[in-house]
Amino acid sequence: MVAIGQMATGIAHEIGNPLASLSSVAQYLGRKLNTHEEKEHILVIRHHVNRISSILKRMLSLSRPATVEYKWTDINELIDSTLSLVRFDRRMRSITIKNIASPDLPMVWLNPQHFEQVLLNIFINALDAMNAKHGEQEDILEITRDFKDEMVEIRVSDTGIGMSPQVCRRAFESFFTTKEIGKGTGLGLFISYNLVAELDGTIVLESEPGSGATVIIRIPTRPKKDLIGGDDGQRNFADSTKATKEGNG
């Protein structure tokens, strides 16, 4: 992770300048465009610009402890909002989404931006795997969630090309990718693995060649003590817990 932090320091400036220009153009167009649909497209662009900036900051922080804001989060809502980020993706043209919510799912103490990044990385990998297939059949991206053993479990399954056991074992390594040069960095699942590990959770991959893949994320509903630590963290945890109980009551 230190090596990634050093690499990110070198490329942040090169990416940051055009990113700032893109953000300025998006803001300008947002003021000039009139229809609701056009403005909605600009909002998607601005969201992704902010996400790229957030990813850069996250890469820079991989070599040192990060200060992040955690709060009680509705996983159903977070999955829904993350799916909305890929709805305009051209790779979605022949894919059906089965997003199966769980109304009784408990709230989870996490950083929503970080976990959105985890989900987005997994969704994009699934889209790539399904678009790598040849044929006319419709593909399915299925997201389910469950609660058992004090853990929230999220399963993301696709009907893509699948992976061999050897690839599955290396999928969470940094810079490991089976995609063509220029189409993948090999950092998406690596970053996702580390973000889930910060929550004391687990993320595993199940797949066979030609049979799609399933990513299983399990997150404890009882937060680790060091995710609450410090006076500010304790106050934030207490205030957020009180607000959540009042909202549910």
LINGI-V329298 format. One record per pair of residues at least 12 apart in sequence whose ideal C-beta (glycine too) atoms are under 7 Angstrom apart, sorted by the first residue. I is the first residue (numbers start at 1). J is the second residue. D is the distance in whole Angstrom. If there is no record, write none. Layout:
BEGIN
I J D
I J D
END
This chain:
BEGIN
1 62 4
1 63 6
2 63 4
4 59 6
4 62 5
4 174 6
5 59 7
5 60 6
5 62 5
5 63 3
8 56 6
8 59 4
8 60 5
9 60 6
12 56 5
12 60 6
15 56 6
19 49 6
19 52 6
19 53 6
22 49 6
23 46 7
23 49 5
26 42 6
26 45 5
26 46 5
26 49 6
29 42 5
30 42 4
44 88 6
47 85 7
54 113 6
55 117 7
58 191 7
68 111 5
68 114 7
69 111 6
70 109 6
70 110 6
70 111 5
70 227 6
71 240 5
72 107 4
72 109 6
72 240 5
72 241 7
72 244 4
73 107 6
73 108 5
73 110 5
73 112 5
74 107 6
75 105 6
75 108 6
75 145 6
75 152 6
75 154 7
76 101 5
76 102 7
76 105 6
78 112 6
78 115 6
78 116 6
79 99 7
79 119 6
79 143 6
80 99 7
82 116 5
82 119 4
82 120 6
82 123 7
83 97 6
83 99 6
85 120 6
86 123 5
86 127 7
89 127 6
91 127 4
91 131 5
92 127 7
94 138 6
94 139 6
95 127 7
95 130 6
95 139 5
95 141 6
96 138 6
96 140 5
97 141 5
98 140 6
98 142 4
99 143 5
100 143 7
100 144 5
102 145 5
102 146 6
102 147 7
105 145 6
105 147 6
105 152 6
106 147 6
106 152 7
106 221 5
107 244 6
108 152 5
108 219 5
108 221 6
109 223 4
109 227 7
110 199 6
110 219 7
114 195 5
115 195 7
117 191 7
117 195 7
118 192 4
118 195 5
118 196 6
121 188 4
121 189 6
121 191 7
121 192 5
122 156 5
122 192 7
122 215 5
124 188 7
125 188 6
125 189 7
126 141 5
126 156 6
126 158 4
126 160 6
128 179 7
129 158 6
129 160 3
129 161 5
129 213 6
130 158 5
130 159 6
130 160 4
132 160 7
132 161 5
133 160 6
133 161 6
139 159 5
140 159 5
141 158 5
142 157 5
143 156 5
150 220 6
150 221 6
150 222 6
151 218 5
151 219 6
151 220 6
151 221 7
152 219 5
152 221 6
153 216 7
153 218 5
154 217 4
155 214 6
155 216 5
156 214 7
156 215 5
157 212 6
157 214 4
158 212 5
158 213 6
159 212 5
160 212 5
160 213 6
161 210 7
162 207 5
162 208 5
162 209 5
162 210 5
162 211 5
162 212 6
162 213 6
163 207 4
163 209 7
163 213 6
164 209 6
168 205 5
168 207 6
171 189 5
171 205 5
172 189 5
172 190 6
172 193 4
173 190 6
174 186 7
174 187 6
174 190 4
175 187 7
196 217 6
199 219 5
200 220 6
200 224 5
201 217 6
201 218 6
201 219 4
201 220 6
202 218 5
203 215 7
203 217 5
204 216 5
END
